Amino acid sequence: IADRDNAAQVKTYKLTYANALSNNLEIDYHQKLIIKFQIKNKQTDEFIRVQQTFLRITNKKSNKEIIYLAEATNGVNSEYKVEVDLTTNANDFRHQSGAYELVLIVGDALLQKAFSWKLNDNMQLSFHEDSVPDTDHLSLYSAKPEIIHQFRVDEKRPPAVVSLVFSGLTLLPLLILLISWLKLGFNLSGLPLGLSPLGFHISHGAAFALMYFYWKYLDMFQTLRYLALVSISLFLFGHRVLAILAARREKKA
């Protein structure tokens, strides 16, 4: 146990596996805990490196665990070191003073079984700030208040008379056309006969019918797909009809 500014004398404790420290450790926010250890192979009596070494500090009241990684130093003796500063690491403990349990955990693929070593069962930590209560993780999965969606109220529609008037104005040009035909008469003498004119008028009527189906049943993508097919015949037959009319004018001229 060392002082943060090295003002006080360092307290050193030595342990061998699997003995625990009987003394009660008391560490405040002016100090830091430094643990150094080595792992020796019983058969070869050599120091070895392992894949996983952790220091677990458990709050004995709330059972909350704080895990720190013990890193290997660059020395030839394969020494591991973990350092816990109670000032810089106070947030890990949520500033909760009290008794803690100190356990070292060692694991490796070459070890037959991973093991844990309880270093001390009653380590008293003291922080200078007020403790922060633990988060209740179970509340994250509890039932939440029901979300009720309220859609916007539909706007008031105009009277039926307004709709009828605008529908009548839309059909008025067609009505004027029919009345003009009845008064002036139909002039069908200039209408060419044949397959091309018939196909042109059928394609033209199909385009108008497609507009009606788009209004009643189809969406834009379906309408464009059908309109592309109708436009091919409408263009070909229309071009042929215009060619026939142009040829007639040349003969009259």
Secondary structure, DSSP 8 states (H G I E B T S, - for coil): -EETTS-S--------TT----S-EEE-TTEEEEEEEEEE-TTT--EE--SEEEEEEEETTT--EEEEE-EE-SSTT-EEEEEEETTTTGGGGTT--EEEEEEEEEE-TTSSS-EEEEEEEEEEE--SS-------GGGGGS-----------------HHHHHHHHHHHHHHHHHHHHHHHHH----TT---SHHHHHHHHHHHHHHHHHHHHHHT--HHHHHHHHHHHHHHHHHHHHHHHHHHHHHHHHH-
